[in-house]
Amino acid sequence: MTVVTDSTEAWTLCLACARFAADLTDGRPVREHCARLTPHASLVHEAELQGLLAWLARALHHADAPAAWRALVDSAAVPAAALTLQQLARTLRVTTALAHDGVPALPYKGAVLSQQLYGDAAMRSSTDIDLVVPLDRYPVARARLQQLGYHSRAEMSERQEQSLFGWLGHAPFSADATLVELHWRFAPRHLPFRLDVQDAIGRGATLVIGNTAVPVMADDDLLAVLSMHGARHLYERLEWLAGVVRLAGRTSVSPAELLSRARELRGARMLLASLLIAEAVLNAPLGPEWSAAVHADAAVRPLALALANTMGPSEGADTRQPGHAALQLLYSRLLDSRRDRIRSMFHSALLPTEREWELVRLPDAMLSLYRLIRPLRLLGLYLSRTFSSRPSS
């Protein structure tokens, strides 16, 4: 047995766990890899950062698993699973209260998604609760959250939230240590993703968890959403990639129909890029139909390889992340059309954010001024960096 705690071994272990989560292999490669290594907390920590701790624990719950490994992993996985189930209970409590007020709330990510994707709510960790509601029901949902003890995390009014968090499409609320993000869109404005909340609920299904029925997305919508979410976060977690692969392999919807729906939602390139990243990182087979679709978009393969190169062990991950301008350029390459790319750059430059709120607090009647403050602040940052980077004479 080898004592190895470097990031390469941690990443190799996580890749094995991700392939297990994606249903590309069983848990045997995970156990075989663990058998070659002395158990170490840094390896378990990397699996947790990659969203794969529960999958590592599941692989080790087998007679062939090294006992020392199982004890170490369980010491982290059991409390994590308990926290996830607590989050699930809170999610169901909030969605039930919102339904009572006539607000359809779609749980987004977290334990409900874990139940839908993996058949087990505890397989996908989440630090917060994400709920998507129609924009016209946002005031009612916001009021109900406040009655339940969740308050605006930034202490903003409703108008301030919709203005300053409008670029994100969600606002944060908290109660004790629980964070709820109340969404009215699935993506930030700089990604022109067109899935309407009411449409997503209407096209979706109902999942019964315990005695509570919650809405979930249809497979074609969910695959487009998971691809968009993972791509815009540069697949910081391997589990996000595994979820895309698992859903694409499990659904009865054909690749042609999945891609057609993604085109309707302006997320076709993000879907194709996600599958190519999975091929490069997880050795996930594309299949002939997806390969033909990739071949039709000459720009998507180099884009996917660029995104795949940003992935790796969490140690030193910050050095792989592109700067703001490079990141916006990368985002623009993910979009399906030139028009969308132009709009993306426009929104990134002009839509106000909470950063402007931190700079100057304006009353509701003057919120429109943030659209002037935003470009001025960015211009100031650009000039400051330009002059500070020039060598002194």
Backbone torsions as a table, in degrees:
resi	resn	phi	psi	omega
1	MET	NA	137.5	-175.8
2	THR	-104.0	136.8	174.3
3	VAL	-90.5	104.2	-178.8
4	VAL	-134.3	126.6	179.2
5	THR	-125.9	12.5	-177.3
6	ASP	-76.3	167.8	-173.1
7	SER	-68.7	-26.8	-179.6
8	THR	-64.6	-45.6	178.6
9	GLU	-65.8	-37.8	177.8
10	ALA	-62.4	-42.8	179.9
11	TRP	-66.0	-40.6	178.6
12	THR	-62.3	-41.6	176.9
13	LEU	-63.2	-42.3	-179.8
14	CYS	-65.9	-37.2	176.8
15	LEU	-61.3	-41.0	177.8
16	ALA	-63.6	-40.9	177.8
17	CYS	-65.6	-39.5	-179.6
18	ALA	-66.0	-40.0	177.0
19	ARG	-65.0	-34.6	174.9
20	PHE	-65.0	-46.1	179.1
21	ALA	-63.6	-35.8	-179.0
22	ALA	-77.2	-3.1	-178.9
23	ASP	67.8	29.4	175.7
24	LEU	-89.1	-25.3	176.4
25	THR	-143.8	173.6	169.8
26	ASP	-91.4	-166.3	-176.0
27	GLY	-83.8	0.0	-175.5
28	ARG	-62.2	-46.1	179.1
29	PRO	-59.9	-31.9	176.7
30	VAL	-64.8	-47.2	-178.9
31	ARG	-65.3	-39.8	179.6
32	GLU	-64.4	-38.6	178.3
33	HIS	-67.6	-42.2	178.7
34	CYS	-62.7	-36.0	-177.9
35	ALA	-63.3	-23.9	-179.4
36	ARG	-86.2	-8.4	-174.0
37	LEU	-122.3	147.9	170.0
38	THR	-73.7	132.9	179.6
39	PRO	-56.1	135.1	-179.9
40	HIS	-146.8	139.9	-175.7
41	ALA	-61.1	-30.3	-178.0
42	SER	-65.9	-33.7	178.1
43	LEU	-69.1	-40.9	177.8
44	VAL	-66.9	-39.1	-179.8
45	HIS	-63.1	-40.1	178.3
46	GLU	-64.0	-40.5	176.9
47	ALA	-61.2	-38.1	178.3
48	GLU	-66.2	-43.6	178.9
49	LEU	-62.2	-32.2	-179.2
50	GLN	-86.4	5.7	178.8
51	GLY	72.9	23.9	-171.0
52	LEU	-121.4	11.9	-178.4
53	LEU	-59.6	-43.3	-179.1
54	ALA	-64.3	-34.1	178.9
55	TRP	-73.3	-34.5	173.5
56	LEU	-63.3	-43.1	178.9
57	ALA	-64.2	-42.1	-179.9
58	ARG	-63.5	-41.7	179.8
59	ALA	-62.5	-33.9	-176.6
60	LEU	-85.4	-7.5	176.1
61	HIS	-83.6	68.8	-174.8
62	HIS	-152.5	151.6	-176.9
63	ALA	-61.3	-27.8	-178.5
64	ASP	-81.2	-6.8	-173.5
65	ALA	-75.0	138.1	175.3
66	PRO	-61.1	130.4	-175.1
67	ALA	-61.1	-39.7	-178.1
68	ALA	-65.1	-38.1	177.4
69	TRP	-64.4	-45.1	-177.4
70	ARG	-62.2	-41.8	180.0
71	ALA	-63.5	-42.8	-179.6
72	LEU	-65.5	-45.6	-177.5
73	VAL	-68.0	-41.8	-179.9
74	ASP	-62.5	-32.2	-180.0
75	SER	-63.5	-24.6	176.0
76	ALA	-98.7	-37.1	-172.8
77	ALA	-74.8	-35.3	-177.7
78	VAL	-65.3	-49.5	175.7
79	PRO	-61.6	-36.6	178.9
80	ALA	-63.6	-42.3	178.8
81	ALA	-65.5	-38.5	178.0
82	ALA	-62.7	-41.5	178.1
83	LEU	-64.8	-40.7	178.5
84	THR	-61.8	-42.3	179.7
85	LEU	-68.6	-32.2	173.0
86	GLN	-63.8	-42.8	177.1
87	GLN	-61.9	-38.0	178.2
88	LEU	-63.4	-44.5	179.1
89	ALA	-60.8	-42.0	178.2
90	ARG	-65.2	-39.8	179.1
91	THR	-60.0	-47.5	-179.0
92	LEU	-65.2	-36.0	178.6
93	ARG	-64.3	-43.1	-178.5
94	VAL	-70.9	-44.3	-179.4
95	THR	-63.8	-35.3	176.7
96	THR	-64.7	-43.3	178.9
97	ALA	-64.4	-40.8	179.0
98	LEU	-66.9	-40.3	177.7
99	ALA	-61.5	-36.6	177.2
100	HIS	-61.0	-30.7	178.5
101	ASP	-90.4	6.9	179.4
102	GLY	79.2	21.8	-180.0
103	VAL	-107.1	112.6	174.6
104	PRO	-73.8	122.0	-177.4
105	ALA	-119.9	121.9	-178.6
106	LEU	-99.0	110.6	175.6
107	PRO	-61.8	133.3	-172.0
108	TYR	-124.6	118.3	-176.9
109	LYS	72.6	-165.1	174.8
110	GLY	66.6	-154.5	-170.8
111	ALA	-68.2	-34.0	179.3
112	VAL	-66.0	-42.6	175.6
113	LEU	-62.2	-38.3	177.8
114	SER	-60.4	-42.3	177.8
115	GLN	-63.9	-41.3	-179.3
116	GLN	-68.1	-43.0	-176.2
117	LEU	-78.2	-44.7	-168.2
118	TYR	-113.2	-7.7	-176.8
119	GLY	74.1	16.0	-178.2
120	ASP	-152.5	117.5	-175.3
121	ALA	-66.6	-20.2	-174.1
122	ALA	-90.2	1.4	-174.5
123	MET	-85.9	-8.1	-177.0
124	ARG	-130.4	112.8	-176.8
125	SER	-80.3	152.7	177.8
126	SER	-153.5	139.0	-179.0
127	THR	-93.3	-8.3	-179.9
128	ASP	-145.1	178.7	179.3
129	ILE	-113.4	123.2	179.6
130	ASP	-111.1	123.2	178.7
131	LEU	-127.5	136.0	179.3
132	VAL	-111.0	127.9	179.5
133	VAL	-128.9	154.6	174.7
134	PRO	-60.8	144.2	-176.4
135	LEU	-58.2	-37.8	-178.2
136	ASP	-71.4	-11.3	176.9
137	ARG	-104.8	2.2	-179.1
138	TYR	-58.2	-45.0	179.9
139	PRO	-59.2	-39.7	179.9
140	VAL	-67.6	-43.7	179.3
141	ALA	-62.9	-40.7	180.0
142	ARG	-62.8	-43.2	-179.4
143	ALA	-64.4	-40.2	179.4
144	ARG	-66.1	-40.8	176.8
145	LEU	-58.1	-42.1	179.8
146	GLN	-64.8	-37.6	176.5
147	GLN	-64.8	-30.2	178.6
148	LEU	-83.3	-0.3	176.7
149	GLY	100.5	4.3	178.1
150	TYR	-94.8	127.2	-175.9
151	HIS	-122.3	154.8	-179.2
152	SER	-53.1	121.2	-175.1
153	ARG	-65.8	-31.2	-179.9
154	ALA	-97.2	7.3	-179.7
155	GLU	54.9	45.9	179.2
156	MET	-102.8	160.0	171.9
157	SER	-79.5	170.8	179.2
158	GLU	-60.0	-43.1	179.6
159	ARG	-65.6	-38.6	178.6
160	GLN	-65.2	-40.4	177.7
161	GLU	-60.4	-48.4	-176.9
162	GLN	-69.1	-24.5	177.6
163	SER	-84.1	-51.9	-172.1
164	LEU	-84.5	-21.4	172.9
165	PHE	-105.7	7.5	-178.0
166	GLY	-61.4	-32.5	179.1
167	TRP	-66.2	-33.0	179.2
168	LEU	-81.1	-37.3	-176.4
169	GLY	87.8	14.2	173.9
170	HIS	-156.9	157.1	179.1
171	ALA	-126.7	145.8	-176.6
172	PRO	-92.6	141.1	174.6
173	PHE	-132.7	149.4	-177.3
174	SER	-141.6	152.1	173.1
175	ALA	-144.6	117.9	-174.1
176	ASP	55.0	-120.2	-177.7
177	ALA	-100.2	8.1	-177.0
178	THR	-99.7	128.7	177.5
179	LEU	-108.3	129.6	173.2
180	VAL	-114.9	126.6	173.6
181	GLU	-105.4	116.1	-177.9
182	LEU	-95.6	108.6	-175.1
183	HIS	-94.9	148.0	166.0
184	TRP	-122.7	0.9	171.4
185	ARG	-143.3	164.5	-179.9
186	PHE	-92.6	-13.9	-174.7
187	ALA	-148.0	155.8	174.2
188	PRO	-63.1	161.1	-176.5
189	ARG	-62.6	-29.2	-177.9
190	HIS	-73.2	-8.4	170.2
191	LEU	-112.0	104.4	-172.9
192	PRO	-75.6	59.5	-179.6
193	PHE	-80.8	126.9	-163.8
194	ARG	-106.5	22.6	179.0
195	LEU	-76.1	115.4	178.0
196	ASP	-79.8	141.3	-175.2
197	VAL	-62.9	-47.2	-179.9
198	GLN	-62.2	-38.9	179.3
199	ASP	-65.0	-42.3	179.3
200	ALA	-61.6	-41.8	179.2
201	ILE	-69.1	-42.4	-178.7
202	GLY	-65.9	-33.4	-179.0
203	ARG	-86.3	-11.8	-172.6
204	GLY	-87.0	-159.9	-177.8
205	ALA	-132.1	-178.2	177.4
206	THR	-116.5	132.3	178.4
207	LEU	-113.1	127.2	179.6
208	VAL	-96.2	119.6	177.8
209	ILE	-119.8	115.6	-171.8
210	GLY	66.9	-121.3	176.1
211	ASN	-110.5	14.8	-175.1
212	THR	-113.5	130.1	176.5
213	ALA	-95.1	127.4	179.2
214	VAL	-126.5	144.5	177.5
215	PRO	-74.8	145.9	174.6
216	VAL	-135.7	159.1	-177.0
217	MET	-76.7	153.6	170.1
218	ALA	-65.9	155.8	-175.2
219	ASP	-57.6	-41.6	-177.2
220	ASP	-68.0	-38.2	175.5
221	ASP	-67.2	-43.2	-176.4
222	LEU	-64.6	-40.1	179.7
223	LEU	-63.9	-41.0	177.5
224	ALA	-64.6	-40.3	-179.7
225	VAL	-67.1	-46.0	-179.8
226	LEU	-63.1	-38.0	178.0
227	SER	-66.8	-43.8	178.5
228	MET	-62.2	-47.1	-177.1
229	HIS	-63.8	-46.0	-179.9
230	GLY	-64.5	-43.0	-178.6
231	ALA	-65.5	-41.4	-177.1
232	ARG	-70.9	-21.4	174.5
233	HIS	-98.4	12.3	178.7
234	LEU	54.7	32.9	178.8
235	TYR	47.1	56.7	177.9
236	GLU	-62.5	-24.5	177.9
237	ARG	-118.3	131.7	177.5
238	LEU	-64.5	-29.4	-179.5
239	GLU	-62.0	-32.5	177.4
240	TRP	-60.9	-40.8	178.5
241	LEU	-69.0	-41.0	179.1
242	ALA	-61.6	-37.9	179.5
243	GLY	-63.8	-40.0	177.1
244	VAL	-61.2	-47.4	-178.5
245	VAL	-63.1	-44.8	-177.9
246	ARG	-62.5	-44.9	-179.0
247	LEU	-66.6	-43.4	179.7
248	ALA	-61.8	-34.6	180.0
249	GLY	-81.5	-22.5	-174.7
250	ARG	-92.1	-33.3	-171.1
251	THR	-67.6	149.5	176.0
252	SER	-86.3	-5.6	177.9
253	VAL	-74.2	134.3	-175.8
254	SER	-71.1	155.0	175.5
255	PRO	-54.6	-38.2	179.8
256	ALA	-62.5	-41.7	179.6
257	GLU	-71.0	-38.4	178.1
258	LEU	-62.6	-44.1	-179.5
259	LEU	-69.5	-37.5	177.2
260	SER	-61.2	-44.1	177.9
261	ARG	-65.4	-39.6	178.2
262	ALA	-62.6	-36.9	177.0
263	ARG	-64.3	-40.9	177.7
264	GLU	-58.9	-36.0	-177.0
265	LEU	-89.7	2.7	-176.8
266	ARG	61.5	40.1	179.4
267	GLY	-131.7	23.0	-175.7
268	ALA	-66.3	-44.6	-177.6
269	ARG	-67.3	-36.1	177.8
270	MET	-64.8	-36.7	177.3
271	LEU	-66.6	-48.4	-179.7
272	LEU	-63.3	-41.0	178.2
273	ALA	-62.5	-40.0	-179.9
274	SER	-62.3	-42.5	179.8
275	LEU	-68.2	-35.1	176.7
276	LEU	-69.5	-38.2	175.6
277	ILE	-61.9	-41.6	178.3
278	ALA	-63.2	-37.1	176.7
279	GLU	-64.1	-42.6	-177.0
280	ALA	-73.2	-39.0	-171.9
281	VAL	-93.7	-41.4	-174.7
282	LEU	-106.8	2.2	-175.8
283	ASN	56.1	38.3	178.3
284	ALA	-82.7	124.3	-178.1
285	PRO	-68.1	139.5	179.9
286	LEU	-79.6	-43.4	-173.3
287	GLY	87.5	158.0	-172.7
288	PRO	-63.7	-38.1	-177.0
289	GLU	-68.7	-43.4	178.4
290	TRP	-68.5	-36.3	178.6
291	SER	-62.1	-39.9	178.0
292	ALA	-65.3	-39.1	179.1
293	ALA	-66.3	-39.2	177.4
294	VAL	-64.6	-41.1	-179.4
295	HIS	-62.3	-29.8	-178.7
296	ALA	-74.0	-16.0	179.0
297	ASP	-116.9	96.1	-173.6
298	ALA	-64.4	-23.8	-174.9
299	ALA	-85.0	-15.2	-169.0
300	VAL	-76.9	-34.0	-177.9
301	ARG	-65.8	-49.6	176.6
302	PRO	-61.8	-32.4	176.2
303	LEU	-63.8	-46.2	-179.7
304	ALA	-62.2	-40.4	178.7
305	LEU	-65.8	-36.6	176.6
306	ALA	-63.4	-41.4	178.0
307	LEU	-68.8	-39.9	178.8
308	ALA	-61.2	-33.9	180.0
309	ASN	-71.2	-15.9	175.5
310	THR	-82.1	-9.9	-176.5
311	MET	-90.5	151.5	-179.9
312	GLY	162.0	-172.0	179.8
313	PRO	-55.3	148.3	-178.9
314	SER	-63.3	-29.3	177.7
315	GLU	-62.2	120.4	-179.9
316	GLY	79.7	11.9	-176.6
317	ALA	-63.0	-33.1	-178.4
318	ASP	-60.0	-30.6	-178.0
319	THR	-74.1	-17.9	179.6
320	ARG	-90.4	-15.7	-177.5
321	GLN	-75.9	131.8	178.7
322	PRO	-69.2	157.0	175.7
323	GLY	-69.5	179.4	-172.5
324	HIS	-58.7	-50.7	-177.4
325	ALA	-64.5	-43.4	179.5
326	ALA	-65.9	-35.4	178.8
327	LEU	-65.5	-43.7	178.0
328	GLN	-62.8	-37.7	177.6
329	LEU	-65.2	-40.3	178.2
330	LEU	-64.2	-43.1	176.4
331	TYR	-58.5	-42.1	-178.0
332	SER	-62.7	-33.2	178.8
333	ARG	-69.9	-19.7	178.2
334	LEU	-78.0	-13.7	-173.8
335	LEU	-86.5	155.3	-170.1
336	ASP	-79.5	-25.1	-173.5
337	SER	-138.0	159.6	177.4
338	ARG	-62.9	-38.6	178.5
339	ARG	-59.3	-43.6	179.0
340	ASP	-64.2	-35.5	179.6
341	ARG	-66.1	-41.5	178.8
342	ILE	-64.8	-45.2	178.8
343	ARG	-62.6	-36.9	179.8
344	SER	-61.7	-47.4	178.8
345	MET	-62.2	-40.1	179.0
346	PHE	-61.6	-49.2	-179.4
347	HIS	-63.5	-39.7	-179.5
348	SER	-62.2	-33.7	-176.9
349	ALA	-83.5	-31.4	-167.7
350	LEU	-112.2	-23.4	-176.6
351	LEU	-74.0	125.4	-178.9
352	PRO	-68.1	154.5	179.7
353	THR	-131.8	-179.9	177.8
354	GLU	-65.7	-17.4	177.3
355	ARG	-63.6	-38.2	177.2
356	GLU	-68.1	-34.2	176.4
357	TRP	-63.6	-38.8	178.3
358	GLU	-67.8	-30.6	-179.4
359	LEU	-74.6	-44.7	-179.3
360	VAL	-149.5	130.3	-178.9
361	ARG	-92.9	115.0	179.7
362	LEU	-110.4	146.7	176.0
363	PRO	-70.7	166.6	-176.5
364	ASP	-54.5	-38.4	-176.0
365	ALA	-66.3	-16.4	-175.9
366	MET	-115.0	16.8	-175.8
367	LEU	-60.9	-28.8	-179.0
368	SER	-62.3	-22.2	179.9
369	LEU	-67.0	-20.4	177.9
370	TYR	-62.7	-23.8	178.3
371	ARG	-70.7	-19.8	172.7
372	LEU	-89.7	-38.0	-178.3
373	ILE	-66.0	-37.0	-177.5
374	ARG	-57.7	-57.9	-179.5
375	PRO	-64.3	-31.5	178.1
376	LEU	-66.8	-39.4	178.7
377	ARG	-65.6	-43.5	179.2
378	LEU	-64.8	-38.6	177.5
379	LEU	-63.0	-41.8	178.5
380	GLY	-62.4	-42.1	177.8
381	LEU	-63.5	-41.5	-179.5
382	TYR	-63.5	-46.4	-179.4
383	LEU	-64.8	-39.9	179.6
384	SER	-62.0	-43.5	-179.7
385	ARG	-69.8	-35.8	-179.5
386	THR	-63.7	-48.7	-177.3
387	PHE	-73.3	-33.1	179.4
388	SER	-71.8	-22.3	-179.6
389	SER	-86.6	-11.4	179.8
390	ARG	-75.7	135.6	178.5
391	PRO	-67.8	142.7	178.9
392	SER	-75.7	144.7	-178.5
393	SER	-87.2	NA	NA
